[in-house]
Amino acid sequence: MDIRNALLTKLHNSSFNELREIINEGIASKEETILPGLGVLFEKYYNSLNNTQKDEMINSLCNLLK
């Protein structure tokens, strides 16, 4: 099983609070090992957006990087 499927299987049916805790703890830990998992969540979310929403997200990210 690849990392995408493993992560999505592990997080499947997570509650709002569980997912929030996983994300917050992962970011707070400063461990680079969490980055692939957050990347999988980002990919899943990004792929769920329509083109207008994707453009808005990319614009927001560009602004964060200035």
N, C-alpha and C positions, 0 to 999 in steps of 0.2 A: 504494500500500500504506500503510495507517495505521500509527501508531507501535506499536500492540499486535502486529500481525502481523509488522512488521519486526523487532521485538525478539525475538519468539518464534522466528522463522525463524533469526535470527543465533545464538540460544542453543540451538537444537535439537541434541540429542545431545551437549551439553557434558558433560564429565566432572565429577565431584565437585570435584576440585581446580581445574579451570578456572572453574567457577561460583563457588566460594568466592573465588578470586582476583578475579574481576570484581566481586563484591559488595564485598569488602573494599577494593579499590582505589577503587571508586566512592564509598564512604562516606568514606574517608580523603582523597579529593581535595577534599572540601567544595564541589564544583561542583554548582550547582543543576540543571545539565543532566542529571544522573544520576537525579534524583528521579522523572521520569516512567517511566524504565525500572524502577526499584525498585517503583514503584506498579503496573506491569504484572505483575511477579512476585508482589507481594502479592495482587493481584486474582486471579491464576491459582491461587495457594495457597488463598486464602480460599474461592473457589468450589469447591474440591475437598473441603472439609470438610463433615461432616454438621452438623446444627443444634446438637447438644450441643458439638461441637468449636468451632463458631463462637462460641457463648456463652462458652466458656472463653477463647477468644482475646480476645474483646471485654472480658471481665472483666480479663484480664491487661493489656490496653492501658489500661483505665481506671485500674488500679493504678499503671501507669507514669506516668500523667499527674497524679497527686496530688502 
